[in-house]
Structures are given as structure tokens and as C-alpha cells.
Amino acid sequence: MRMSTPDKSPFLDDDLAPPVRAFRATLYLAQRLRYLMDERLRADGLTTQQAALLTLVGALGTPSLKQAAAGLGSTHQNVAQLVQALQRKGLLEVRDDPADGRRKLLAVTEASRAYWAARDDGDHAAVAGWFTALSPAELGTFAALTDRLVHALDQRRLP
């Protein structure tokens, strides 16, 4: 395996086919960004996955557990564990669905809203700092390409 620079991730071989290299680079980037955000959230006893669920629920209003799992691209069981942890922390509520008593709906709490309002600016600044290797134009292109790929993947049926 030939590497062009010694500081690259060992699984980003220059000889890889572009789709495989893009996959590996994206996976590495996602893991690295998740680690960085986990570090920011650790003092408050939260994880990036928990924050992602709160963000999703806040955006959707009162999704079901199934809708939240689909939105996160995760399993029902994994999201149920996140929900339990966030309930214990007072950041998420589980409500009965008035239209279907068998179904539960998720909702962020006022404590969650207040928590994120107090830290969003700092988190947004940190995230901006993680992308300073890209110019504003490159970052716009990166975001547009990522959006396009996510949309295309969402159109495919899962195996």
C-alpha cells in the first residue's frame, strides 16, 4: 500500500478506486467529527448521538420512535436506549399518541431547549473551526455535494 504523505490515515491509500477512497475518507471524517463533538459534550454527560436525537426531535416536533430511528439511520433498539438516557436527564419526554394509544411520541423538554440555547453559539463556533481548512467557497461546495449524496442515498432502498 503506497501513501503519498506520512500524516494521512493509514486506510486512505492513494491507489484506491475513487468511490472506495471517498467512502473511507467520509467514514474517517464522520468518526473524527463525532469524537470532537463527544469531547465538547462529555462534561455535560451527553454524546453526539444523544445530541443528534434531540436535534432531530426538535426539528420534527413529536416524532414516533420509529420515525426518529429512521431519521437517524439507526435501529429502533439503539434509539430506544438513547431515549431512555435522555429521559433520565430530563431532556426528552415520551408521550402517548392521542391518535394511537399503542404508539409513543417523543418531545424535547423545556430543559433541553434552555440547555441548547445556552451552548449553541459555542458549539457552532467550534464546528466552524473544524472546517477552517476549507475556503468558504470550498465549504459551500462540500456541503452541496454532501447534500446531493445524502439525498441520492436516501432514495435507495435499504437491503
N, C-alpha and C positions, 0 to 999 in steps of 0.2 A: 504494500500500500504506500503510495507516494503522497507526501504532504507538501504543500507549497510554502507554508510558514510554520514555525515550531509552536506558535501560540494558538493554533486552531484546535478545535475539538477533534479528538482522535477519530471520530466516526464521520467526519466531513471530508472524505477522500476526494481529491480533485478529479480522479478518474471515474467517479460515479456518473451514471446517466443523470441528466438534469432533473427528471422527476424524483428520483431517489435522493439526490442531493438536496432538493427543495424540501422533501418530506423530512429528512433528517435535520436539516437546518431549522425548519419550523418547529419540530418537536423539541430540539435543544433550546431554541429561543423561548418557547412556551414554558418549559421546565425552569429555565433561568429566571424568567419574569415572575413565575409563580413563587419561586424561592425568595426573590427580592420582596415581593408583597407580603409573603408569610412573615418575613423578618420585621416588616413595619407593623404588622397586626399582632405579633406574638405577645407583646407587653399587655395587650388587652384581652388575651386569651382567645383570639379569633384566628381563623385560617382564611386563605384566599378563597377556598371553595365555599365556606360559610358566607363570606362577603359577596361572592358571586350569586349565591342563592338569595340573599337579602336584596341585592340589586335587581335580580330578575323578578322577585315577588313585588317589589316596589314599582317596577315598570308595568307589570301585568295587572296589578290591583289585588285580586283574590284568586289566584290560580289554584287548581287542584294539585295534589301531589304528583299525579301523572303528568300534568302539563308542565310542572316545574322540572320534573326529571327529563322530559323531552327537551325543554328549553336549555337545560344544562348539558344535554347529551350524556346523561348519566343513567344509572339504574334506579329503579324505584327504591330498592333497599338502601343504596348509598344516600339518596336524598332523604329518606326517612330518618337515617342516622343524623344527617345534618340538621333536619327539622328538630329532632329531639334535643340536640345540643343547643340550638338557638332558642328553643322554648325555655330551657333551664336558665339561660342567660337573660331571659325577658325581652328578647329582640324579635321574636316571631310568635304569632298566635295561630292556633289551629281551630277553625270554626266549623260547625255543621253547615252543610249546604242546604239552604232553605228549600231548594227545588228537588233535592235528592238526599234523604236522610242517611244513606249509606256512604255518601261522599263527603270528604273533608276538604275545606278550603284553607289556604294559607294567607296570612296578612302580616305585614310588618307592624310593629308596635310603635307607639309614640317615643318610647325609649330608643328604639332603633333610629327613627328619624332624627332625634336630637343628637345621637352619637355620631351619625354620618355628617350632619350639618356642621358639627364641631371639628371634624377632621378632613372633610372633602378637599379643602383648599390645599392642605399639606400633602395629601395623597396625590392630587392632580399634579402638583409641582414635582413630586418625586418621580411620577411616571413620565412627565415631560423630560426630566433629567436623564432618564434611561434611554431616551431616543435622541439625544443630542449628537450622536454620531451621524445622523441624517440631517440634511438641509431641510428647510420647510417644504420645498418642492418634492424632495425625495420622500419625506414622510407622508405627504399627501398622496403620492403615487403608491407607496407601500400600503397605506390604508385602503385606497381604491382597489388595488389588486387583491388584498386580503378579503375585502368585502365581496368581490366578484367570485373568488374561490369558495368562500363560505356559502354564498348563495348557490353556486353550482353543486356543491356537495349536499346541501340541504334538499336539492331537487331529486337526488338519487334515493332509491330505496335502500334501507339498511339490510344487510344479509340476514 
